[in-house]
Structures are given as structure tokens and as C-alpha cells.
């Protein structure tokens, strides 16, 4: 695993070397720069996890650099200011511009190490919170004690100890992202970033900059690739990736380096790529929609997540888990499922998998009365789903493009069911031509 990389910026050679040696003794990887020009060069070569920045430099000052970095959300890297001539005004200005802390010379090395540790931890927690915003609580181990789940968890723990890329397959809502996070949590990279890339969201003109970053007018924007350096880069629904991005990603995986948009030189990269999809990628390759070489790069270790109907013995644990989550996180009333209700839900086929179960629990806690959720409550809820009015699996915190695709898939699944698979009837109801409908169904992965 790549250790946190710290860039030490100071015009005094003795201090640079001392701080470098101390940090390396603590297990960090360290780069140095003596002035603003060398700082800019170092930042083009590699994204640091932390910058120790002297206030006074031969060709400028640290506060001016902070101002540069604060434009358009800046480098998004924690900065600790160090100075032998600091003033209260300088410290306040540096903090306003985003500096994590301000340390005065002569340096207390024990204090400096403590501040460095806290800054890295605060940055890790901030990224973790952003990445887990859509979850009700940041658990990392998939719920369930069935033989299928026990075997799957053990498989993930074994895979996690190696750096091979992983391709996760499974139906929508089955928990592919959760298992990707679990794999990262079990790996030696667990303390490094887990960066999720919603493939449907990174499309269009900005896709290259979002993934690969950019350099323009002296400003450096670090893309998802560099943000994940040393950790795990997770691509959700990788089959949706455009041909152009497929070609760029293949080049990255083959060379283990890339060039930012507008950049002049390669940037080395150390990431583990985990990709997920509910599509049959082999079929996508045969149809020419997905690059064969990229498929083999991603599919070094395949991991299949079974649908909930294949491990329905985990339904009682999942029900109890999500009740606890909604009660603790959203303040919903605590209610228990009757034995008859649990048996009925264990027999249900769960087309929306764990995501559907979670949504069902939330709805029953909101709409139900009394302390117990009975069989009749469950039948009503499942009946609403069967009529197509309640369980459209849309993630409302997803980008519009991804949410629209989720709705379209649910809509056409319902219409196909009502029409018994008759394409002409579906096209008539939807108000679109049959040729367009066939293209849309292929795009959504519906057969």
C-alpha cells in the first residue's frame, strides 16, 4: 500500500531535511520544495496528501499560494502553515483560505507530528463522510449469516489481500457497491481513499477533466484518478462508459500512468480498480459496445453478488438491521415484524433485491400504525409494488442522468410485464417507435 505522501515546502535546507527525515521515520513518503516555482512543479508531478508550507519563500509567500489554490475549490489537499515570523493576521488569513493549522518555528517535532496525524485523519474522515452520504450508517460488512453470504464474505477477504483488479457483477440493488467498500475495508489499502465514480454521471465534455484532472493557467485540478491514489477506484455500472473513456481508461491500466487534460507530462498512478455492472459484459464485448482489452484488464478477479431471492434466509436479519438504521438515523418509530410477515417476506422474490427491501422497511415504518408490522401491512405494501406504484428503485441523491435511467428501467420493466412482452403494445403505450424502443431496451439492459 502507498503511504501518505507529504510535500514539505521551506526555503531553509536544514529544516527541509530534518522534517523530511522525521516524517520518513514515521512511515510517510516525503517530497521537498524550496520555493513557489518548485512547489508548482511538484504539484504537477503528483498530488500530495498533505502540504507543509512555509509562509515566507524566496519567490513569493505561502499565503499567495493558498489564494491560488482556493480558486474553484482549490487543490482539496490539507495544508499546514509553518513560519518563524508569523502574525495573528497571517494565521487568520491562512485559516480563512483553507489552511488546516498554523505551526510556529522553532518547530516542536512532537507537536508537528501530532498536527500532521490529525490533519490526515480529518481529511480521511471528510472524504469518507462525502462518500457515504447516501448511506444511513457507515457499516462496512454485508448483513447476513446464510451460507451464501458467509462464503461471499470469505471470498472478498481473500481477494482483498491482493492488488488485482476486480469486476463485480449482480442485479441492480443486490449490493455491488457495498461489497466493493467491504473489499476496500479488508485490504491493506483500507486507510487510503475509496473513490466512487458514477459512470453515468461522468459523461460529456467534462468527463475527461473529472476523471483525469486538468492543468490550465497555472491551476491544477486533481481528478478522480489522483484522488484515489494509493487506494481503491470504484466504477459503478462500467458498461455505461463511452468508447472514448474506455480507450483512455485502458491506456491508464496498461501504463499505470496518465496525462491530465492540458498537462505536459505523465503522472504515475497506484490504484486498485473495482468495476461493477449488472450487464453481461461478455455480450457487450461481442456486440462491440465494450472494448475487449479493457474487459480483460478489469476482469482479473470476477466477483458475483447473488440476488436476494437466492439467500432469502438473510431477510430476517436485513429487516431487523434496516429497522434499527431508520429508527436511529431518521427517528422513525420502532416497529417489529410479526412472524407471519417475516415468513411472507422470506417467500417474496425481491426483484429489486436489498435496495427494495430497504425501501419497503422505510415505507412500513412511516405509514404503519402500532408496534407491530403484520401480514396485512406487508401484503398491502407488496400489492402496491405489484401494481407498479410504490417500488420504483430510484436513488434520489444520484445525478439526474443516473436517476432518469433507473426510472426508465423500472418503467419499461413494468410495461413489458403488463404487455406480456409485446413490443408493439409497449411502444404504443410509451408513445415511441418500435425501433427506438428496441434501442432503448438494449441501452437499459432489458431483454
Buried (B, 14 or more C-beta within 10 A) or exposed (E): EBBBBBBBBBBBEEBBEBBBEBBEEBEBBBBBBBBBEBBBEBBBEBBBBBBBBBBBBEEBBBBBBBBBBBEEEBBBBBBBBBBEEBEEEBBEBBBEBBBBBBBBBEBEEEEBBEBBBBBBEEBBEEBEEEBBEEEBEEBEEBBBEBEBBEEBBEBBBEBBEEBEBBBBBBBBBBBBBBBBBBBBBBBEBBBBBBBBBBBBBBBEEEBBBBBBBBBEEEBBBBBBBBBBBBBBBBBBBBBBBEEEBBEBBBEBBEEEEBBBBBBEEEBEBBBBBBBBBBBBBEEBBEEEBBBBEBBEBBBBBEBEBBBBBBBBBBBBBBBBBBBBBBBEEEEBEEBEBBEEBBBBBBEBEBBBBBBBBBBBBBBBBEEBEEEEBBBEBBEBBBEBBEEBEBBBBBEEEBBEBBBEBBEBBBBBBBBBEEBEEEEEBBBBEBEEEEEEBEEBBEBBBEE
